[in-house]
């Protein structure tokens, strides 16, 4: 198999783990706008849009439509996940990896409750 020169592999992927979306309210519940990244998928069809070729696979850790619709996973184009947004006049990451061990332990408890079966 030869490398795909038209659609090379991305240079960066998110690490597996927990992330906050930029809309997260640090004064709110620890799981508001919290997500768990479980992987990155590759579109298998040749005719997909280039921006949809790689998708981050993740799940909400708060009640969201996908959770209510049967505990589905969310998908977001990799470039969008890794990208930035403008907020309050500043450019910030759309998603930020959570590294606080106390918060991670709490989100692991939330995940176990939400996705137990």
N, C-alpha and C positions, 0 to 999 in steps of 0.2 A: 504494500500500500504506500502510495506517495503522499507527501504532505499536501494539504489543500492550500494552494498559493492564493486563490481568490478569497478564501475565508480562513485565514490563519487562526490558530488557537489564541484565546485571549492571554494577555500577559499577567493578569491578576484575577484571582478568585477570592471571594470572601472565605474566611476560616469558618469551619463549623462552629456553632455556638449561638449565644444570645446577643441580640442587637436591639437598640432603641432606634425608632424612626425619629426624624427631626421634630415631629409634632409631640413627642413625649413631654409630659409635664412632670418635672422633677419633684414638684410639691404634691403630686397625686399618688395613686397606687403604684407600687413598683412594677406592676405588669401593664400599665397603660402604654399603648403603642410599643409593646415589647414583642419580639419575634424570636423564633429559633430557626436558624439556617440548618437544613439537613442535607443540602447538597446543591450541585449545579447540574442541570440537564442540558443535553444537546438535541436540538431539533433534528429529526431523522428525515425530513422531506427536503428535497433539493430546491423546491420553489418557495421556501419560507423567506420572509423579509430578512435581510442581513442583521438587523437590530434584534430579531427574535431568535437568532440561531442558538444563543446560549441563554438559559434562563436560570435564575436562582430559585431554588425550591425551599419554601419556608412555611412556617405555620404561626398563626397568631397565638399569643398567650393571654388574650383577653377575648371576651365574647365579640365576635365579628361575624359578618355574613357567612364566610366560608366555614366557620366553626358551627354556626347554627344550621348550615345546609348539609351537615353530615360529617363534620370534622375533616374537611378537605384541606389540601395544601394550597398555599398561594404560589403563584409564579410571577416573577418580575424579570424583565430583560436585565441581563448582567450589567450592561453599560449604565442603565438607570440606577441599579442597586449601588454600584460603585461610584456613582456621580455625586454632584453637589447641587445645592439649592440656595436660593437667596432667602434669608430670613432676618428681619430687623436690620436691613442694610448690610448684612455680612454674608459671605459665601461660606457655607458649612457643608459637611458630608450629609447625604440623605439618610444614611444609616451609620450608627456608631457601635462598635463592638463593646459589649459590657464586660468589664474586667474585675469588678468588685466582687469578691468571693461571697460576701453576705447577700448581695443582690442575686447572684447566680444561684445560691442555695435556695432562696425564696422562689425564683423562677423555676427551678427544678421541681419544687413542691407544687407550684401551680400547674406545670406541665403534667405531672403525675396525676393530678386531680382531673384535669380537663381531658387528657388523652389516655385514661386508664384502660379503656377497652377498645 
